Amino acid sequence: MPAGWNSVPDVQNVVPDASPVEHELADRALAERRDAYATEARRFIDAALVVMRRTGSIDPQVRDVVREAGLSNQAFYKHFPSKDALLLAILADGQQRLVSYVSHRLTRVDEPHQQVRRWIEAVMEQARNSEAADATRPFAMNSSRLADRFPHETAASREQLVRTLRPAVLGAGGDERDTDLVHDLVLSRMNNALVQGRTPERKEVGHLVAFCLAAIDRSE
């Protein structure tokens, strides 16, 4: 074999745990692209919420969303194959925010009755807080249409929220039926307030809490 042939050391043998440079570069490029895609998708979701608050409709025109986002139709359809896909993304985003907010409120207390109270107060806050109410009102006004158009997604969304309430109701002495009834009653009161464009007073929320807790106690 000629001198110097294949004299360059095998890098993989020298540094066996190192990732090839091309993999690191690819990972970096993919991460940057993922961040850019996520930023664009968020701009469309936020823009759609602005349009929906302005029109009070859950059927915003794509052109209005694109204009509000300051992006292009091509960018829109890169993220959302249809307007329904955008609407489902908005629903999922709003539900995640609500579940996170409610869960955080519940972590501040340990006693089950107090957790039920905090859950009801947190949900009703969506109608008491003006910014949250403006964002939620179009969905409250069109809840039946949403359930009809997206039955599976609506059911899954409901279960996400029920799951945050269930341990508190069971711990307070209630059962699965009580959990469903408390959830449905509170969501109904919240939606009614949003549709009517009014802000529930604290005493109204307090009465709702007392009613639900009394119902759970009677079921023991």
Beta strands, then each sheet from edge to edge (+ up, - down):
end
